[in-house]
Amino acid sequence: MENLSEVMTALVPLLAAFCGWATGRLRKGSKETAAIKSGLKGLLRAKVIDLGLHYVEDQEIPPYGLETMRSCYDPYMALGDGDPAVSHIMKKCESLPVRSGRD
C-alpha cells in the first residue's frame, strides 16, 4: 500500500506535465488544421474558376471536364461558406453542351 502511494505521488506531476504538453499540441494543431483547410479551399476554388472560365469561353465542355469540375466543386462546398461566384460558374458549366471526349 505504501508503494502505491509513492507511485501515485510520482505520477501526478508527470500526468499534469503531459496534460499541459498535450493541450499545447492540440492548440497548435488546431491552427495548423485551419490553415490547411483554408489553403485547400483556396486551391479548389481556383481550380473550379480556372476550368469553368475556360469551358465557358469554349462554350462547350467535355464529359471529363465536367467530372473534374464536380470533383473540385463538391469538396469545396463541403468545406463551407462557398463563394456564390463559384456556384454560378459551376451552374453555367453544367448547362453547357457536352462535346465528345475525343476532341
ZINOR-V78400 format. One record per residue. N is the residue number from 1. RES is the residue in one small letter. BURIAL is + if it has 9 or more other ideal C-beta (glycine too) atoms within 8 Angstrom, else -. D_FIRST is the distance of its C-alpha to the first C-alpha in whole Angstrom. Layout:
n->N res->RES burial->BURIAL d_first->D_FIRST
n->N res->RES burial->BURIAL d_first->D_FIRST
//
This chain:
n->1 res->m burial->- d_first->0
n->2 res->e burial->- d_first->4
n->3 res->n burial->- d_first->5
n->4 res->l burial->- d_first->5
n->5 res->s burial->- d_first->7
n->6 res->e burial->- d_first->9
n->7 res->v burial->- d_first->10
n->8 res->m burial->- d_first->11
n->9 res->t burial->- d_first->13
n->10 res->a burial->- d_first->15
n->11 res->l burial->- d_first->15
n->12 res->v burial->- d_first->17
n->13 res->p burial->- d_first->20
n->14 res->l burial->- d_first->20
n->15 res->l burial->- d_first->21
n->16 res->a burial->- d_first->23
n->17 res->a burial->- d_first->25
n->18 res->f burial->- d_first->25
n->19 res->c burial->- d_first->26
n->20 res->g burial->- d_first->29
n->21 res->w burial->- d_first->30
n->22 res->a burial->- d_first->31
n->23 res->t burial->- d_first->32
n->24 res->g burial->- d_first->35
n->25 res->r burial->- d_first->36
n->26 res->l burial->- d_first->36
n->27 res->r burial->- d_first->39
n->28 res->k burial->- d_first->40
n->29 res->g burial->- d_first->41
n->30 res->s burial->- d_first->42
n->31 res->k burial->- d_first->45
n->32 res->e burial->- d_first->46
n->33 res->t burial->- d_first->46
n->34 res->a burial->- d_first->48
n->35 res->a burial->- d_first->50
n->36 res->i burial->- d_first->50
n->37 res->k burial->+ d_first->51
n->38 res->s burial->- d_first->54
n->39 res->g burial->- d_first->55
n->40 res->l burial->+ d_first->55
n->41 res->k burial->+ d_first->57
n->42 res->g burial->- d_first->60
n->43 res->l burial->- d_first->60
n->44 res->l burial->+ d_first->61
n->45 res->r burial->+ d_first->63
n->46 res->a burial->- d_first->65
n->47 res->k burial->+ d_first->66
n->48 res->v burial->+ d_first->67
n->49 res->i burial->+ d_first->69
n->50 res->d burial->- d_first->71
n->51 res->l burial->+ d_first->71
n->52 res->g burial->+ d_first->72
n->53 res->l burial->+ d_first->75
n->54 res->h burial->- d_first->76
n->55 res->y burial->+ d_first->77
n->56 res->v burial->+ d_first->78
n->57 res->e burial->- d_first->81
n->58 res->d burial->- d_first->82
n->59 res->q burial->- d_first->82
n->60 res->e burial->+ d_first->80
n->61 res->i burial->+ d_first->77
n->62 res->p burial->+ d_first->76
n->63 res->p burial->- d_first->74
n->64 res->y burial->- d_first->71
n->65 res->g burial->+ d_first->72
n->66 res->l burial->+ d_first->71
n->67 res->e burial->- d_first->68
n->68 res->t burial->+ d_first->67
n->69 res->m burial->+ d_first->67
n->70 res->r burial->- d_first->65
n->71 res->s burial->- d_first->62
n->72 res->c burial->+ d_first->62
n->73 res->y burial->+ d_first->63
n->74 res->d burial->- d_first->60
n->75 res->p burial->+ d_first->57
n->76 res->y burial->+ d_first->59
n->77 res->m burial->+ d_first->59
n->78 res->a burial->- d_first->56
n->79 res->l burial->+ d_first->54
n->80 res->g burial->- d_first->56
n->81 res->d burial->- d_first->58
n->82 res->g burial->+ d_first->61
n->83 res->d burial->- d_first->64
n->84 res->p burial->- d_first->67
n->85 res->a burial->- d_first->70
n->86 res->v burial->+ d_first->67
n->87 res->s burial->+ d_first->68
n->88 res->h burial->- d_first->71
n->89 res->i burial->+ d_first->72
n->90 res->m burial->+ d_first->70
n->91 res->k burial->- d_first->72
n->92 res->k burial->+ d_first->75
n->93 res->c burial->+ d_first->74
n->94 res->e burial->- d_first->74
n->95 res->s burial->- d_first->77
n->96 res->l burial->+ d_first->79
n->97 res->p burial->- d_first->81
n->98 res->v burial->- d_first->79
n->99 res->r burial->- d_first->81
n->100 res->s burial->- d_first->81
n->101 res->g burial->- d_first->78
n->102 res->r burial->- d_first->80
n->103 res->d burial->- d_first->82
//
